[in-house]
Amino acid sequence: MTDHRRRAGRRAFVAALATFAATAALPVAAQTAWPEKPVTLIVPFPAGGGTDAFARPLAAELGRILGKSIIIDNKGGAGGTLGAAAAARAPADGYTFFVGAVHHAIAPGVYPSLTYDIQKDFAPLAVIAVVPQVVVVNPGKVQAKNLTELIAAAKAQPGKMTYASAGSGTSHHLAGELFKSLAGIDVLHVPYKGAGPALQDLVGGQVDMMFDGLGSSAAHITGGRIKPLAVASKSRAPGAMGTIPTAAESGLAGYEVATWYALFAPAGTPKPVLDRMLAATKEALASETSTKVWAMQGASTGALEPAAMGAFLAAEVERWGKVSKAGNIKIE
């Protein structure tokens, strides 16, 4: 080979190497500029429910911090699993995130044919809120002033009183079944397509009671439209809802159910994007606005690191799997 050909070969190799380096650097540059356009936050329940109650104020704070609009996309149905499936199919490009809830840890145990895996198809980021379930009644239909009187009223008319839930297989449903078992009562389950529609019918008097997450019930409790009888936790809720007694204080020991809400991304989302979103989420949750909103709803934050949240999620899936198996709860 001549010197001329060797030099030409070297030049071609160097040019190819430079082209490869420039091309490889493009995604990194794009990632550091994230976000360059609005980000979609899928909420897998209709507007007005507990997930919405935390997702919307969080989205507002994230938009302020990141400098781009955070668009809420409510995709309700099938106990939150339709929205979760849509989020799992979304491009892992950093422009779609998902606000899941305890319902999504319950779903693997009650839905035999899910089209997604909550532990494999998502990257966990943070548990943004944890609130106890609360037993609430329509004050115009149910005259009970406390949990003891509610249980007595239900026992006096077995199978006649009704409770609403955000859908079959949701935490509201399992909380209601657990309550029935512990209290020894028979009340009729009425499933809805989300906590928002369920609460509307509770306020309107179409159903008697609900075992709801405190976050979605808080505004209706404050407005006097529904009456809280007890929270399903070891201790009273923080903040403005601290006046509500616990179930144990009200004579029903062992009734403890919490609702949590968490931020996920589709699996494969670039790590620099996840890191930036996590940092923004922590900043948003620490803001004065979020602190006030969370306190008003009796909420606290949970695991704020992906590894801790992943471990928490795995434990919740296992826990609720045992509960659904014991109760033989399956949804086709």
Residue pairs with C-beta under 8 A, 6 or more apart in sequence:
1 9
27 270
28 272
30 36
31 94
31 270
31 272
31 273
32 272
34 94
34 272
34 273
34 276
35 66
35 67
35 68
35 94
35 95
36 68
37 68
37 95
38 68
38 69
38 70
38 71
38 95
39 62
39 66
39 68
39 69
39 70
39 71
39 94
39 95
39 96
39 97
40 70
40 71
40 73
40 90
40 95
40 96
40 97
41 55
41 59
41 70
41 71
41 72
41 73
41 97
41 98
41 99
42 73
42 75
42 83
42 86
42 87
42 90
42 96
42 97
42 98
42 99
43 51
43 52
43 55
43 72
43 73
43 74
43 75
43 83
43 99
44 51
44 75
44 76
44 80
44 81
44 82
44 83
44 84
44 86
44 87
44 98
44 99
44 100
44 101
44 104
45 51
45 52
45 74
45 76
45 80
45 83
45 101
45 166
45 194
45 195
45 196
46 52
46 74
46 76
46 193
46 194
46 196
46 197
47 74
47 196
48 194
48 195
48 196
48 197
48 199
48 200
48 216
49 166
49 194
49 195
49 196
49 199
49 216
50 101
50 131
50 195
50 212
50 213
50 215
50 216
50 259
50 261
51 80
51 99
51 101
51 195
51 261
52 72
52 74
52 196
52 216
53 215
53 216
53 218
53 219
53 297
54 99
54 128
54 129
54 215
54 261
54 293
54 294
54 297
54 299
55 72
55 99
55 261
56 72
57 289
57 290
57 293
58 99
58 128
58 263
58 281
58 284
58 285
58 290
59 70
59 71
59 72
60 70
60 289
61 283
61 284
61 285
61 287
61 289
61 290
62 70
62 277
62 280
62 281
62 284
63 69
63 70
64 284
65 280
65 283
65 284
66 276
66 280
74 83
75 82
75 83
75 86
76 82
76 83
76 193
76 194
77 83
77 193
78 111
78 167
79 103
79 106
79 107
79 110
79 111
79 166
79 167
79 168
79 169
79 170
79 173
79 331
80 100
80 101
80 103
80 104
80 107
80 166
80 167
80 170
81 104
81 107
81 111
81 114
81 116
83 98
84 98
84 100
84 104
84 107
84 116
84 118
85 114
85 115
85 116
87 96
87 97
87 98
87 122
87 264
87 266
88 115
88 116
88 117
88 121
88 122
88 266
88 267
89 116
90 96
90 98
90 266
91 266
92 265
92 266
92 267
92 268
92 269
92 270
93 269
93 270
94 265
94 269
94 270
94 273
94 277
96 265
96 266
97 125
97 263
97 264
97 265
97 277
98 122
98 263
98 264
98 265
98 266
99 128
99 261
99 262
99 263
99 264
100 118
100 122
100 261
100 262
100 263
100 264
101 171
101 259
101 260
101 261
101 262
102 171
102 258
102 259
102 260
102 261
102 316
102 320
103 166
103 167
103 169
103 170
103 171
104 118
105 118
105 313
105 316
105 317
105 319
105 320
106 169
106 170
106 171
106 174
106 320
106 323
106 324
107 114
107 118
107 169
108 114
108 117
108 118
108 317
108 321
109 317
109 320
109 321
109 322
109 323
109 324
109 325
109 329
110 168
110 169
110 324
110 329
110 330
110 331
111 169
111 331
112 330
112 332
113 332
118 313
118 317
119 310
119 313
119 314
119 317
120 267
121 266
121 267
122 264
122 265
122 266
122 267
123 264
123 265
123 266
123 267
123 268
123 269
123 274
123 306
124 262
124 264
124 306
124 309
124 310
124 313
125 262
125 263
125 264
125 265
125 274
125 277
125 278
125 281
125 306
125 309
126 262
126 263
126 278
126 281
126 282
126 285
126 301
126 302
126 303
126 304
126 305
126 306
126 309
127 260
127 261
127 262
127 301
127 302
127 303
127 304
127 309
127 312
128 261
128 262
128 263
128 281
128 285
128 301
128 302
129 215
129 260
129 261
129 294
129 297
129 299
129 300
129 301
129 302
130 258
130 259
130 260
130 261
130 299
130 300
130 301
130 302
131 213
131 214
131 215
131 237
131 258
131 259
131 260
131 297
131 298
131 299
131 300
132 213
132 214
132 231
132 232
132 233
132 237
132 256
132 257
132 258
132 259
132 298
133 171
133 172
133 175
133 211
133 212
133 213
133 214
133 231
133 232
133 233
133 257
133 258
133 259
134 211
134 212
134 213
134 214
134 217
134 221
134 228
134 230
134 231
134 232
134 237
134 241
134 244
135 147
135 150
135 179
135 209
135 210
135 211
135 228
135 229
135 230
135 231
135 232
135 247
136 202
136 209
136 210
136 212
136 217
136 220
136 221
136 226
136 227
136 228
136 229
137 144
137 150
137 208
137 209
137 210
137 226
137 227
137 229
138 202
138 203
138 205
138 207
138 208
138 209
138 226
138 227
139 224
139 226
139 227
140 205
141 205
141 208
142 150
142 153
142 161
142 208
142 209
142 227
143 149
143 153
144 150
144 152
144 153
144 229
146 229
146 230
146 245
146 250
147 229
147 230
147 245
147 247
147 250
147 251
147 252
148 250
148 251
150 209
150 229
151 183
151 184
151 185
151 252
153 161
154 161
154 183
154 185
154 186
154 187
155 184
155 185
158 185
158 186
159 186
159 187
159 188
160 188
161 187
161 188
161 208
161 209
162 187
162 188
162 189
162 190
162 207
162 208
162 209
163 176
163 187
163 188
163 189
163 190
163 207
163 208
163 209
163 210
163 211
164 172
164 190
164 191
164 192
164 198
164 199
164 201
164 202
164 207
164 209
164 210
165 172
165 173
165 176
165 189
165 190
165 191
165 192
165 198
165 210
165 211
166 172
166 173
166 191
166 192
166 193
166 194
166 195
166 198
167 173
167 191
167 192
167 193
167 194
168 189
168 191
168 331
169 324
169 329
169 331
170 191
171 213
171 257
171 259
172 195
172 198
172 210
172 211
172 212
172 213
173 189
173 191
173 329
174 257
174 320
174 323
174 324
174 327
174 329
175 211
175 232
175 257
176 187
176 189
176 211
177 189
177 327
177 329
178 255
178 257
178 323
179 185
179 211
179 252
179 255
180 186
180 187
182 252
182 254
182 255
183 252
187 208
187 209
190 198
190 201
190 207
192 198
192 201
195 212
195 213
195 216
196 216
198 207
198 210
198 212
199 210
199 212
199 216
199 217
199 220
199 226
201 207
202 209
202 210
202 220
202 226
203 220
203 225
203 226
210 217
210 226
211 232
211 257
213 259
214 231
214 237
214 241
214 259
214 297
214 298
214 299
215 259
215 261
215 297
215 298
215 299
217 226
217 228
218 240
218 241
218 296
218 297
218 298
220 226
221 227
221 228
221 241
222 240
222 296
228 241
228 244
229 244
229 250
230 244
230 245
230 246
230 247
230 249
230 250
230 252
230 255
231 237
231 241
231 244
231 245
231 246
231 247
231 298
232 246
232 247
232 255
232 256
232 257
232 258
233 246
233 247
233 256
233 258
234 246
234 248
234 256
235 246
236 242
236 243
236 244
236 245
236 246
237 244
237 298
237 299
238 295
238 298
238 299
238 300
239 294
239 295
239 296
239 297
239 298
239 299
240 295
240 296
240 298
241 297
241 298
242 298
247 253
247 255
247 256
248 254
248 255
260 302
260 316
262 302
262 309
262 313
263 277
263 281
265 273
265 274
265 277
274 306
278 304
278 305
278 306
281 304
282 304
284 290
285 294
285 301
285 304
294 300
294 301
302 309
302 312
303 309
303 311
303 312
323 329
324 330
